[in-house]
């Protein structure tokens, strides 16, 4: 008998991980599993690196930014973030030509992120030098990266990125709509949304014997709360060619999510945009983002659940430390007094959380 399930709000705690504003049971199976966590755009506006600067030590420290989400990230087998701030060296700069301190990578690694996406419209903000330095600094910290490469050889040897744990092999793909009209200088290589190239990459992944293929894609229009026809058409194309999960970025706001079905009638979760993970954008829909958790069975090698958690970006002092703090909304609601937010920030957080849940409440899965 087919079951009709909804992504619904305020249900229960999910595996000690996420407040189950959304929980999709995609298939039955035993409890043995691995998990992936995805977050949206890691931005590098100038107020962010100014807040991270320690005037005494003359160094940068981003640890406080991610402290509140560390328990969630550490539990994941793989934790993936869209790095939209090139690590291009001094002088550091915010919008429109980003370059953030190396310590941003240290902060991400300490909290548990181990995979960074680099195919986005800001990767070439500092040109060839910025792209290559970003990759070098990521590799120096033994983190995985996917989406842009120093040369074609590096891409051929490492793309799609193969992630393996407990016998489950995953192919992670990453591409972008563009790079702000800045062209890559040879031999640098960036993955753009090229359907013919994507098909070749999917076939390459299949030949490597992966169990699941995941597309992380930089697309859509900024500040639009709903996917557009181009995104939806591309999503169908990707699903029809064997992609098992789609995670989107770029709009800087959380967009809708849905379930599509592949040629074998298997469900494919599509999250069109996770919004900002951390940034200085303070609008009602840009002041936070989504954390998505995907569980994968190690028995039947399929996605068994998808759940999500809204995260609010609080610009202020916590524990005496002024910073940009990521606050999981569930943590705030469970103990508001521990955060000591003023009335304006409390209202802003609650409004962000409410907007997020309303946007995602109607996502259905038919099984």
URNOR-V582894 format. One record per residue. N is the residue number from 1. RES is the residue in three letters. SS is DSSP state (helix for helix, strand for strand, loop for the rest). PHI is phi in degrees with one decimal (NA if undefined). PSI is psi in degrees with one decimal (* if undefined). Layout:
BEGIN
N:RES:SS:PHI:PSI  N:RES:SS:PHI:PSI
END
This chain:
BEGIN
1:UNK:loop:NA:132.9  2:UNK:loop:-72.0:145.2  3:UNK:loop:-113.2:141.9  4:UNK:strand:-111.9:117.7  5:UNK:strand:-120.6:150.1  6:UNK:strand:-119.3:146.8  7:UNK:loop:-78.9:109.1  8:UNK:loop:-124.1:161.9  9:UNK:loop:-91.7:156.2  10:UNK:loop:49.2:64.4  11:UNK:loop:-101.8:-71.3  12:UNK:loop:-168.3:171.7  13:UNK:strand:-71.2:135.3  14:UNK:strand:-108.7:106.6  15:UNK:loop:51.6:39.9  16:UNK:loop:58.7:19.5  17:UNK:loop:-113.8:-64.1  18:UNK:strand:-123.3:141.8  19:UNK:strand:-67.7:124.4  20:UNK:loop:-80.8:62.0  21:UNK:loop:-59.6:-33.5  22:UNK:strand:-137.3:128.4  23:UNK:strand:-145.8:115.1  24:UNK:strand:-110.9:119.3  25:UNK:strand:-88.1:106.3  26:UNK:loop:-88.8:-25.1  27:UNK:loop:-163.7:159.9  28:UNK:loop:-83.3:169.0  29:UNK:loop:159.8:171.4  30:UNK:loop:-73.9:169.0  31:UNK:loop:-77.3:-16.7  32:UNK:loop:-62.4:125.8  33:UNK:strand:-158.3:165.4  34:UNK:strand:-117.1:163.5  35:UNK:strand:-134.4:147.9  36:UNK:strand:-121.7:142.3  37:UNK:strand:-121.0:134.4  38:UNK:strand:-122.3:138.9  39:UNK:strand:-127.7:167.0  40:UNK:strand:-84.3:-137.2  41:UNK:strand:-77.4:122.7  42:UNK:strand:-90.3:100.2  43:UNK:loop:-91.9:168.1  44:UNK:loop:-137.6:52.9  45:UNK:loop:-64.9:152.2  46:UNK:helix:-58.1:-37.5  47:UNK:helix:-60.6:-25.2  48:UNK:helix:-69.2:-48.8  49:UNK:helix:-77.0:-22.3  50:UNK:helix:-66.5:-40.2  51:UNK:helix:-67.4:-28.5  52:UNK:helix:-81.5:-9.9  53:UNK:strand:-80.7:132.5  54:UNK:strand:-101.9:110.3  55:UNK:loop:-68.9:-18.8  56:UNK:loop:-80.9:-50.4  57:UNK:loop:-88.6:-11.3  58:UNK:loop:60.7:33.5  59:UNK:strand:-126.6:173.1  60:UNK:strand:-112.6:144.1  61:UNK:loop:-144.1:116.5  62:UNK:loop:-104.3:7.2  63:UNK:helix:-56.4:-41.3  64:UNK:helix:-64.0:-27.7  65:UNK:helix:-59.5:-40.8  66:UNK:helix:-108.4:4.9  67:UNK:helix:-56.5:-43.1  68:UNK:helix:-70.2:-22.8  69:UNK:helix:-99.6:-2.5  70:UNK:helix:-55.2:-44.1  71:UNK:helix:-59.8:-32.8  72:UNK:helix:-75.5:-42.4  73:UNK:helix:-68.7:-41.5  74:UNK:helix:-62.4:-26.4  75:UNK:loop:-77.6:-14.7  76:UNK:loop:-81.0:146.4  77:UNK:loop:-68.3:-46.2  78:UNK:strand:-131.9:132.9  79:UNK:strand:-120.7:122.3  80:UNK:strand:-117.9:132.8  81:UNK:strand:-133.2:146.8  82:UNK:strand:-87.5:106.7  83:UNK:strand:-82.4:98.7  84:UNK:loop:-104.9:24.3  85:UNK:loop:-131.4:100.2  86:UNK:loop:-55.0:143.8  87:UNK:loop:-97.0:73.3  88:UNK:loop:-98.3:0.6  89:UNK:loop:89.2:177.9  90:UNK:loop:-72.9:153.4  91:UNK:loop:-75.2:139.2  92:UNK:loop:-71.2:148.1  93:UNK:strand:-154.2:150.2  94:UNK:loop:-96.7:-146.6  95:UNK:loop:-62.2:139.4  96:UNK:loop:-98.5:-7.2  97:UNK:loop:-114.7:89.9  98:UNK:loop:-72.9:145.7  99:UNK:strand:-157.4:117.8  100:UNK:loop:-109.1:158.5  101:UNK:loop:-63.0:152.4  102:UNK:loop:-56.9:-30.5  103:UNK:helix:-62.8:-17.7  104:UNK:helix:-60.3:-40.9  105:UNK:helix:-64.3:-38.7  106:UNK:helix:-62.4:-41.4  107:UNK:helix:-63.8:-40.5  108:UNK:helix:-66.3:-41.7  109:UNK:helix:-67.0:-41.5  110:UNK:helix:-60.7:-35.6  111:UNK:helix:-80.0:-15.4  112:UNK:loop:121.3:-1.7  113:UNK:loop:-68.1:136.2  114:UNK:loop:-130.8:-0.2  115:UNK:strand:-135.1:128.5  116:UNK:strand:-120.7:133.8  117:UNK:strand:-91.4:134.4  118:UNK:loop:-125.5:0.8  119:UNK:loop:-87.6:94.7  120:UNK:loop:-151.9:174.4  121:UNK:loop:-74.1:-5.2  122:UNK:loop:-109.0:0.7  123:UNK:loop:-62.9:-25.5  124:UNK:loop:-103.8:18.9  125:UNK:loop:-55.7:-34.0  126:UNK:loop:-112.7:24.5  127:UNK:helix:66.3:-153.8  128:UNK:helix:-59.6:-45.2  129:UNK:helix:-62.0:-42.6  130:UNK:helix:-66.2:-43.4  131:UNK:helix:-61.3:-48.9  132:UNK:helix:-67.2:-38.1  133:UNK:helix:-67.8:-37.8  134:UNK:helix:-59.0:-48.3  135:UNK:helix:-62.3:-43.6  136:UNK:helix:-63.1:-40.6  137:UNK:helix:-70.4:-35.1  138:UNK:helix:-64.4:-48.0  139:UNK:helix:-66.0:-33.6  140:UNK:helix:-59.4:-29.2  141:UNK:loop:-97.2:11.7  142:UNK:loop:57.1:38.0  143:UNK:loop:-100.8:150.1  144:UNK:strand:-78.1:150.2  145:UNK:strand:-141.9:155.1  146:UNK:strand:-152.8:138.8  147:UNK:loop:125.7:-35.7  148:UNK:strand:-140.4:152.0  149:UNK:strand:-144.9:154.4  150:UNK:loop:-67.5:-36.9  151:UNK:loop:-156.5:175.0  152:UNK:helix:-63.2:-34.5  153:UNK:helix:-63.0:-43.8  154:UNK:helix:-61.3:-40.9  155:UNK:helix:-63.7:-46.9  156:UNK:helix:-59.3:-35.9  157:UNK:helix:-81.7:-16.3  158:UNK:helix:-133.8:6.1  159:UNK:loop:-127.7:136.9  160:UNK:loop:-61.8:154.4  161:UNK:strand:-72.7:123.5  162:UNK:strand:-99.0:120.2  163:UNK:strand:-111.4:132.3  164:UNK:strand:-134.6:135.9  165:UNK:strand:-157.2:133.8  166:UNK:loop:52.4:37.2  167:UNK:loop:84.4:-1.0  168:UNK:strand:-99.4:126.5  169:UNK:strand:-109.7:125.6  170:UNK:strand:-118.5:142.1  171:UNK:strand:-108.0:122.3  172:UNK:strand:-106.3:120.9  173:UNK:strand:-111.4:154.4  174:UNK:strand:-153.5:131.0  175:UNK:strand:-151.4:165.8  176:UNK:strand:-133.7:154.1  177:UNK:loop:-68.4:-28.7  178:UNK:loop:179.0:-178.2  179:UNK:loop:-134.0:47.7  180:UNK:loop:54.9:39.6  181:UNK:loop:64.1:17.3  182:UNK:loop:-100.1:125.0  183:UNK:loop:-88.7:141.5  184:UNK:loop:-68.1:140.1  185:UNK:loop:-92.2:130.5  186:UNK:loop:-59.2:142.2  187:UNK:loop:-93.3:11.5  188:UNK:loop:-57.9:148.9  189:UNK:strand:-134.9:129.8  190:UNK:strand:-124.4:140.4  191:UNK:loop:-82.4:113.9  192:UNK:strand:-100.4:168.2  193:UNK:loop:-76.4:90.6  194:UNK:loop:-123.3:107.9  195:UNK:helix:-61.2:-35.5  196:UNK:helix:-67.8:-42.1  197:UNK:helix:-67.0:-38.7  198:UNK:helix:-61.2:-42.2  199:UNK:helix:-61.0:-43.2  200:UNK:helix:-62.5:-40.8  201:UNK:helix:-66.6:-38.0  202:UNK:helix:-64.6:-42.4  203:UNK:helix:-63.5:-38.7  204:UNK:helix:-63.0:-41.1  205:UNK:helix:-63.0:-43.5  206:UNK:helix:-61.1:-40.2  207:UNK:helix:-65.8:-24.5  208:UNK:loop:-82.7:-3.2  209:UNK:loop:80.0:36.8  210:UNK:loop:-80.8:157.9  211:UNK:loop:-89.8:-36.0  212:UNK:strand:-140.8:149.7  213:UNK:strand:-121.6:128.4  214:UNK:strand:-118.5:127.2  215:UNK:strand:-106.0:123.2  216:UNK:strand:-107.5:122.9  217:UNK:strand:-134.6:133.9  218:UNK:strand:-97.5:107.5  219:UNK:loop:-155.0:-177.9  220:UNK:loop:83.1:-178.6  221:UNK:loop:-109.5:139.0  222:UNK:loop:-61.0:139.6  223:UNK:loop:70.0:6.1  224:UNK:loop:-88.4:128.7  225:UNK:loop:-84.9:-4.5  226:UNK:loop:-133.2:144.9  227:UNK:loop:-59.2:149.0  228:UNK:loop:-99.9:176.9  229:UNK:helix:-63.9:-33.6  230:UNK:helix:-66.4:-44.9  231:UNK:helix:-60.2:-45.7  232:UNK:helix:-65.5:-37.3  233:UNK:helix:-67.5:-42.2  234:UNK:helix:-64.2:-39.4  235:UNK:helix:-60.4:-44.8  236:UNK:helix:-62.7:-40.7  237:UNK:helix:-59.0:-46.7  238:UNK:helix:-64.8:-43.2  239:UNK:helix:-63.8:-42.5  240:UNK:helix:-64.6:-22.3  241:UNK:loop:-102.7:15.3  242:UNK:loop:103.0:6.2  243:UNK:loop:-73.8:137.3  244:UNK:loop:-102.7:-11.5  245:UNK:strand:-159.1:136.6  246:UNK:strand:-124.6:126.9  247:UNK:strand:-123.7:120.8  248:UNK:strand:-106.5:159.6  249:UNK:strand:-149.2:175.1  250:UNK:loop:112.0:-43.2  251:UNK:loop:-63.2:-14.0  252:UNK:loop:67.6:7.5  253:UNK:loop:-133.8:157.4  254:UNK:strand:-76.5:125.3  255:UNK:loop:-102.7:179.0  256:UNK:loop:-65.3:163.5  257:UNK:strand:-129.9:159.5  258:UNK:strand:-156.5:170.9  259:UNK:strand:-111.8:123.9  260:UNK:strand:-106.5:171.4  261:UNK:strand:-127.6:136.3  262:UNK:loop:-82.7:-174.0  263:UNK:loop:-64.1:-21.9  264:UNK:loop:-97.1:13.5  265:UNK:loop:66.0:23.6  266:UNK:loop:-90.1:139.7  267:UNK:strand:-70.7:141.6  268:UNK:strand:-126.9:111.6  269:UNK:strand:-68.6:136.7  270:UNK:strand:-127.6:113.3  271:UNK:strand:-106.3:107.6  272:UNK:loop:-69.0:-34.0  273:UNK:loop:-159.5:131.5  274:UNK:strand:-89.9:-2.5  275:UNK:strand:73.5:-164.6  276:UNK:strand:-79.3:131.5  277:UNK:strand:-76.9:-55.4  278:UNK:strand:-146.8:134.3  279:UNK:loop:-165.9:178.7  280:UNK:loop:-99.8:6.0  281:UNK:loop:-73.5:128.3  282:UNK:loop:-117.2:14.9  283:UNK:loop:-69.6:166.6  284:UNK:loop:-58.4:-26.6  285:UNK:loop:-113.3:-8.4  286:UNK:loop:-101.9:-2.6  287:UNK:loop:-90.6:31.0  288:UNK:strand:177.2:-176.7  289:UNK:strand:-158.8:-170.6  290:UNK:strand:-115.4:138.2  291:UNK:strand:-104.4:126.3  292:UNK:strand:-113.4:130.8  293:UNK:strand:-113.4:132.0  294:UNK:strand:-119.0:123.5  295:UNK:strand:-99.0:137.7  296:UNK:strand:-127.5:126.5  297:UNK:strand:-69.7:133.8  298:UNK:loop:-83.1:-6.7  299:UNK:loop:-87.6:-57.9  300:UNK:loop:-103.6:4.5  301:UNK:loop:57.1:41.0  302:UNK:loop:-127.7:159.7  303:UNK:strand:-71.6:124.7  304:UNK:strand:-103.8:-23.0  305:UNK:strand:-160.1:153.8  306:UNK:strand:-133.4:128.1  307:UNK:strand:-138.0:160.2  308:UNK:strand:-141.3:157.0  309:UNK:strand:-137.7:120.3  310:UNK:strand:-70.2:139.7  311:UNK:strand:-126.3:126.8  312:UNK:strand:-99.7:139.1  313:UNK:strand:-94.1:109.9  314:UNK:strand:-98.4:120.9  315:UNK:strand:-100.1:99.5  316:UNK:strand:172.7:-161.6  317:UNK:strand:-101.3:130.5  318:UNK:strand:-127.3:130.2  319:UNK:loop:54.6:36.1  320:UNK:loop:78.4:7.6  321:UNK:strand:-117.0:113.7  322:UNK:strand:-77.6:125.1  323:UNK:strand:-163.8:-177.6  324:UNK:strand:-96.2:107.3  325:UNK:strand:-105.1:130.5  326:UNK:strand:-85.3:120.5  327:UNK:strand:-116.3:113.3  328:UNK:strand:-61.4:128.6  329:UNK:helix:-62.3:-30.7  330:UNK:helix:-62.8:-37.1  331:UNK:helix:-65.4:-40.9  332:UNK:helix:-65.0:-47.8  333:UNK:helix:-65.7:-28.5  334:UNK:helix:-74.5:-25.1  335:UNK:loop:-158.8:73.1  336:UNK:helix:-57.8:-36.1  337:UNK:helix:-64.3:-26.3  338:UNK:helix:-68.9:-16.9  339:UNK:loop:-98.2:-20.5  340:UNK:loop:51.9:41.4  341:UNK:loop:-75.7:145.6  342:UNK:loop:-72.6:171.1  343:UNK:helix:-60.5:-39.7  344:UNK:helix:-62.2:-44.8  345:UNK:helix:-69.0:-37.3  346:UNK:helix:-62.4:-44.3  347:UNK:helix:-64.1:-40.7  348:UNK:helix:-63.2:-43.6  349:UNK:helix:-63.3:-46.3  350:UNK:helix:-64.6:-37.1  351:UNK:helix:-66.9:-42.8  352:UNK:helix:-60.2:-45.2  353:UNK:helix:-62.6:-44.3  354:UNK:helix:-63.9:-44.0  355:UNK:helix:-60.6:-41.1  356:UNK:helix:-64.0:-48.2  357:UNK:helix:-64.5:-38.1  358:UNK:helix:-65.4:-35.6  359:UNK:helix:-68.9:-27.9  360:UNK:helix:-109.0:-1.1  361:UNK:loop:-68.6:-25.7  362:UNK:loop:-95.5:7.0  363:UNK:loop:-68.5:126.2  364:UNK:strand:-113.2:151.2  365:UNK:strand:-125.8:126.1  366:UNK:strand:-108.1:126.9  367:UNK:loop:-134.5:*
END
